[in-house]
Amino acid sequence: MDVAQKGFEMPRTRKFPDLVKARADRDPKFREALLQEALEAFVRGDTAEGKAALRTYVNATIGFEKLGRAFQDATEPGHVQQPG
């Protein structure tokens, strides 16, 4: 008889990206460390790790949809970016 037949069920856990986002939402130092990890990977020349770490940072903070809108807004004709 296997574990499922005995009525054992694994406890439900949150998905890892949800845990990272929850931590990033409440901990500015954690957000900073996520970004630092990405930048250090790029400096080392490890672009695959840098991209993965940057993806984690974006997903845990602003999200790609909002980031995309921000870039689109910034590149629209007539949009003047204020200095500073």
C-alpha positions as a LaTeX table, in Angstrom:
\begin{tabular}{lrrr}
\hline
Residue & $x$ (\AA) & $y$ (\AA) & $z$ (\AA) \\
\hline
Met1 & 0.00 & 0.00 & 0.00 \\
Asp2 & 1.49 & 3.36 & $-1.01$ \\
Val3 & 1.30 & 6.62 & 0.92 \\
Ala4 & $-1.65$ & 7.98 & $-1.11$ \\
Gln5 & $-3.70$ & 4.87 & $-0.34$ \\
Lys6 & $-3.13$ & 5.35 & 3.39 \\
Gly7 & $-4.76$ & 8.77 & 3.23 \\
Phe8 & $-1.52$ & 10.70 & 3.68 \\
Glu9 & $-1.52$ & 14.03 & 1.90 \\
Met10 & 1.41 & 16.39 & 1.64 \\
Pro11 & 0.71 & 19.78 & 3.18 \\
Arg12 & $-0.02$ & 22.43 & 0.60 \\
Thr13 & 2.75 & 24.96 & 0.27 \\
Arg14 & 3.02 & 28.23 & $-1.53$ \\
Lys15 & 4.82 & 28.36 & $-4.83$ \\
Phe16 & 8.40 & 29.59 & $-4.62$ \\
Pro17 & 7.81 & 32.76 & $-6.70$ \\
Asp18 & 4.96 & 33.68 & $-4.35$ \\
Leu19 & 7.24 & 33.27 & $-1.35$ \\
Val20 & 9.92 & 35.43 & $-2.97$ \\
Lys21 & 7.37 & 38.14 & $-3.82$ \\
Ala22 & 5.93 & 38.12 & $-0.30$ \\
Arg23 & 9.41 & 38.55 & 1.16 \\
Ala24 & 10.31 & 41.28 & $-1.35$ \\
Asp25 & 7.09 & 43.13 & $-0.53$ \\
Arg26 & 8.00 & 43.41 & 3.13 \\
Asp27 & 11.81 & 43.54 & 3.08 \\
Pro28 & 13.68 & 46.29 & 1.19 \\
Lys29 & 17.06 & 44.70 & 1.97 \\
Phe30 & 15.87 & 41.47 & 0.33 \\
Arg31 & 14.85 & 43.39 & $-2.82$ \\
Glu32 & 18.27 & 45.02 & $-2.86$ \\
Ala33 & 19.99 & 41.65 & $-2.47$ \\
Leu34 & 18.00 & 40.17 & $-5.38$ \\
Leu35 & 19.10 & 42.99 & $-7.66$ \\
Gln36 & 22.68 & 42.83 & $-6.39$ \\
Glu37 & 22.79 & 39.11 & $-7.17$ \\
Ala38 & 21.71 & 39.79 & $-10.75$ \\
Leu39 & 24.24 & 42.58 & $-11.26$ \\
Glu40 & 27.10 & 40.55 & $-9.82$ \\
Ala41 & 26.30 & 37.66 & $-12.14$ \\
Phe42 & 26.42 & 39.97 & $-15.18$ \\
Val43 & 29.73 & 41.47 & $-13.99$ \\
Arg44 & 31.16 & 37.94 & $-13.66$ \\
Gly45 & 30.08 & 37.27 & $-17.22$ \\
Asp46 & 27.46 & 34.73 & $-16.22$ \\
Thr47 & 24.64 & 36.07 & $-18.37$ \\
Ala48 & 22.37 & 33.06 & $-17.85$ \\
Glu49 & 22.50 & 33.48 & $-14.07$ \\
Gly50 & 22.19 & 37.25 & $-14.40$ \\
Lys51 & 19.08 & 36.96 & $-16.55$ \\
Ala52 & 17.51 & 34.44 & $-14.20$ \\
Ala53 & 18.25 & 36.58 & $-11.15$ \\
Leu54 & 16.98 & 39.73 & $-12.88$ \\
Arg55 & 13.80 & 37.87 & $-13.91$ \\
Thr56 & 13.29 & 36.87 & $-10.28$ \\
Tyr57 & 13.80 & 40.48 & $-9.18$ \\
Val58 & 11.33 & 41.88 & $-11.72$ \\
Asn59 & 8.70 & 39.24 & $-10.92$ \\
Ala60 & 9.10 & 39.90 & $-7.19$ \\
Thr61 & 8.83 & 43.67 & $-7.55$ \\
Ile62 & 7.18 & 45.54 & $-10.42$ \\
Gly63 & 6.27 & 42.59 & $-12.67$ \\
Phe64 & 6.90 & 42.37 & $-16.40$ \\
Glu65 & 3.50 & 43.69 & $-17.44$ \\
Lys66 & 3.89 & 46.93 & $-15.51$ \\
Leu67 & 7.55 & 47.21 & $-16.55$ \\
Gly68 & 6.56 & 46.83 & $-20.19$ \\
Arg69 & 3.94 & 49.56 & $-19.86$ \\
Ala70 & 6.50 & 51.87 & $-18.25$ \\
Phe71 & 8.91 & 51.35 & $-21.15$ \\
Gln72 & 6.14 & 51.80 & $-23.69$ \\
Asp73 & 5.06 & 55.06 & $-22.05$ \\
Ala74 & 8.65 & 56.30 & $-21.98$ \\
Thr75 & 9.18 & 55.66 & $-25.69$ \\
Glu76 & 5.94 & 57.12 & $-27.04$ \\
Pro77 & 6.35 & 60.14 & $-29.32$ \\
Gly78 & 5.95 & 63.41 & $-27.48$ \\
His79 & 6.94 & 61.93 & $-24.16$ \\
Val80 & 9.55 & 64.17 & $-22.53$ \\
Gln81 & 11.53 & 62.64 & $-19.72$ \\
Gln82 & 12.14 & 65.06 & $-16.89$ \\
Pro83 & 15.76 & 65.41 & $-15.73$ \\
Gly84 & 16.80 & 64.07 & $-12.36$ \\
\hline
\end{tabular}
